[in-house]
Amino acid sequence: MQINTSADKFEMVAKTYFGLEKVLARELINLGAADVEVLNRAVRFKGDQLMLYRSNYCLRTALRILKPVLKARILNEKELYDAVREIKWSKLLKKDGTLAIDAMVKSKYFNNSLFIAQKAKDAIVDQYRDTYGIRPSVNKDNPDLLINVHLTERDLTVSLDSSGESLHKRGYRVENGDAPLSEVLAAGMILLSGWSGNKPFYDLMCGSGTLPIEAALIAHKVPGGYYRKNFGFERWLDFRTDMFNKIKQEYKPQFNPIYVIHGMDISHEAIISSRRNAQQAGLSEYIRFSVCDLFKTIKSSEEGIIIINPPYGERIKQEDMYTFYKKIGDALKNNYQGYDAWILSSNKEALKYVGLHADKNITLYNGQLECRYSHFKLYAGSHKTKYLRNKA
Ligand SMILES: C[S@@+](CC[C@H](N)C(=O)[O-])C[C@H]1O[C@@H](n2cnc3c(N)ncnc32)[C@H](O)[C@@H]1O
């Protein structure tokens, strides 16, 4: 079934990481999306052309926004070819345009995503050759039209990828550091914590500064796509510059110096990277970066939120990581009473040695690594008994 994409409102799918679907759905509702439906690692919603631009420009927890143009049930590769050939590609791609295909296959009937991508490409190229007498060329890195082919069992969905490069590429990162978090994951972690700029924010192990920078973007209402040079939809044939400019005017950052955001790290190089990234984002004056050993820091305000992504210790002896995580727990308990602390780690054994009671545990993925994102309420004084000490 070819989808009527010229209708006022059409279906879109925002892709995200496992565990961030609900925060993404909330973001979409806040932006005015209709019929928002949580899926696995994605959220389906409806909206118009403005919503397509708005979602790409504003969302923090979406990786890409797809616009389905065809759904079909297929029995074999020939049917896939026929279905893709039915789409009026000349309305979507200019005569001398370039294309690329991303194929995702989860099927017991079809198992080769490269072959599926190849078949889909043949269908488009053949239709072009018949219509114009020329073949559009493939440009994997920088195509005019990025096409997403998704096959679940026999259900085929062909979508236009309106984002182009993944939206985690915000455009401010100039330094990677050791093991940087994806910007989308970092923003998702902050939104999951409920922090919105209402109290001081601390990342005591900030590496290249992803969490403090994303926190600053949230606090100052800087759209997720504010620094990006381009989006896939800007090269679509129906792109409307006036409409996109309207969105940019509507979602202007609101810089306000009241929010205190801190990024600290024991590594001098890490703080240099953080500062460079923040500077690139024009956020230097809103984040205080300093070289500090977490174990020697003390709180500088009565309340606050701490979000840390400590080393997971893949290359370090597990016993040493237990001691390291125990020291983190002790430092938080002794020096940050009254705060909320969140820790993301794939080292679930070591996390137990933090020795505090986690009242929330959320499963997230940092790349391929399954992680636990745990919340600890650091009660002050009389609530000390709330702490649980695991036997180390
Ligand atoms: C996994 S990296 C954090 C990556 C960061 N979230 C990012 O996006 O770039 C862990 C960081 O912990 C820092 N670290 C290790 N021990 C520390 C300590 N005792 N105090 C402060 N930072 C420490 C390391 O220097 C490293 O930058």
The ligand as a Tripos MOL2 file, in Angstrom:
@<TRIPOS>MOLECULE
LIG
   27    29     1     0     0
SMALL
NO_CHARGES

@<TRIPOS>ATOM
      1 C1         33.3020    6.5740   30.9920 C.3       1 LIG1
      2 S1         34.2240    8.0330   31.1720 S.3       1 LIG1
      3 C2         32.9810    9.2730   31.1600 C.3       1 LIG1
      4 C3         32.5920    9.6350   29.7480 C.3       1 LIG1
      5 C4         31.6750   10.8330   29.6840 C.3       1 LIG1
      6 N1         30.3680   10.5510   30.2160 N.3       1 LIG1
      7 C5         31.5840   11.3680   28.2610 C.2       1 LIG1
      8 O1         30.4820   11.3960   27.6890 O.co2     1 LIG1
      9 O2         32.6140   11.7110   27.6710 O.co2     1 LIG1
     10 C6         34.6710    7.9800   32.8700 C.3       1 LIG1
     11 C7         35.4730    9.1860   33.3400 C.3       1 LIG1
     12 O3         35.7310    9.0410   34.7490 O.3       1 LIG1
     13 C8         36.9080    9.7360   35.0220 C.3       1 LIG1
     14 N2         37.4060    9.3410   36.3610 N.ar      1 LIG1
     15 C9         37.9660    8.1760   36.7390 C.ar      1 LIG1
     16 N3         38.2790    8.2090   38.0530 N.ar      1 LIG1
     17 C10        37.9080    9.4250   38.5180 C.ar      1 LIG1
     18 C11        37.9410   10.0590   39.7940 C.ar      1 LIG1
     19 N4         38.4660    9.4660   40.8590 N.pl3     1 LIG1
     20 N5         37.4370   11.3060   39.9040 N.ar      1 LIG1
     21 C12        36.9360   11.9470   38.8310 C.ar      1 LIG1
     22 N6         36.8670   11.3950   37.5950 N.ar      1 LIG1
     23 C13        37.3340   10.1530   37.4310 C.ar      1 LIG1
     24 C14        37.8210    9.3310   33.8650 C.3       1 LIG1
     25 O4         38.8930   10.2530   33.7280 O.3       1 LIG1
     26 C15        36.8370    9.3240   32.6860 C.3       1 LIG1
     27 O5         36.8980   10.5600   31.9870 O.3       1 LIG1
@<TRIPOS>BOND
     1     1     2 1
     2     2     3 1
     3     2    10 1
     4     3     4 1
     5     4     5 1
     6     5     6 1
     7     5     7 1
     8     7     8 2
     9     7     9 1
    10    10    11 1
    11    11    12 1
    12    11    26 1
    13    12    13 1
    14    13    14 1
    15    13    24 1
    16    14    15 ar
    17    14    23 ar
    18    15    16 ar
    19    16    17 ar
    20    17    18 ar
    21    17    23 ar
    22    18    19 1
    23    18    20 ar
    24    20    21 ar
    25    21    22 ar
    26    22    23 ar
    27    24    25 1
    28    24    26 1
    29    26    27 1
@<TRIPOS>SUBSTRUCTURE
     1 LIG1         1 GROUP 0 **** ****
